[in-house]
Amino acid sequence: MPLELTGVDLTTEEIRTDRLLLRPPRPDDEDAVLRACQDPDVLRWTASLPDPYTRDDARAWVRDIAPGERAGGKGLPCVVEAAGGLVGSAGLVFLDAGRVEVGYWTAPWARRRGYATEATVALVGWAFAHAAEGVLLRAAVGNTASQEVARRAGFRPDGVQHGGIRRLDGTRLDAAVFRLERSGRDAETACPVSGHVTHSKSHDMCRLIITPPIRWCGEASGSHEAAGCDVAGRGADRERR
């Protein structure tokens, strides 16, 4: 069963949480995306990013690649914004049979605040509210911070996929696989971490209100926020065709 997207305009779709706005990338995001993607950890763990990451790469993503994914009904790439500033990227790739894959990266100036976990929870809630059957998350085996985000967002480990993440140079990384399934959970009210998510639709916007306030990854453990997690082996922030 495919996602139920009747009445949803993916080109403008936004998701809000208590702290974050997940929105379509805009041309004026170019500088912040470029700055974030100079970080060695973002480049290391988001395997599909070119290294070095240039202004042309940032411009292509905010102007062409991400808007094209949304307009083509292939996914929901987002800029993650907090207090009016870019703090990362997160998004969904729409797979077959009503399944989606989630990924993210966090800007180096915004880590240890739990933003990746909060964004992941919001995207999972959006996916299940639109009839997704399951959500997949893959992180490089060595990317323990990103795996911790998956666990805090309620994902269950599902083994290791050898060579599951492909770098642009053709080399591959083993992927730790995590899944959340729709069966057996109330996708409208259940949140995979403490608290709950409720949904209310207004025109082309799905608003997720997360209550009570959740102690997100960085705040709860003091651990480093995940730098990056690939979507479908391609990256939450850059889709190459």
URQUI-V136579 format. One record per residue. PSI is psi as a letter, one per 20 degrees, with the letter a starting at -180 (none if undefined). Layout:
BEGIN
psi
PSI
PSI
END
This chain:
BEGIN
psi
p
r
q
o
j
p
j
p
n
h
h
i
p
q
p
q
a
h
i
q
p
o
r
q
q
q
h
j
i
g
g
g
g
g
g
h
j
i
p
h
h
g
h
g
i
n
h
i
p
q
o
q
o
r
h
h
g
g
g
h
g
h
h
g
g
g
h
h
g
g
h
j
k
i
a
m
p
q
p
p
p
p
k
j
q
p
i
a
q
q
r
q
p
o
a
r
k
k
q
r
p
q
r
r
q
p
q
h
i
j
r
k
i
j
h
g
g
g
h
g
g
g
h
g
g
g
g
h
h
k
k
q
h
q
p
q
p
p
q
q
h
i
m
h
g
h
h
h
g
g
g
h
j
j
q
p
q
l
a
p
o
p
k
i
p
p
r
h
j
i
r
q
q
q
p
p
p
q
q
p
q
h
p
j
q
n
i
h
i
p
p
i
a
q
a
r
p
q
p
p
p
o
d
k
p
o
p
p
o
o
q
r
p
q
o
r
f
h
h
h
i
j
r
q
q
p
h
q
p
q
p
k
j
h
q
h
i
o
o
p
none
END
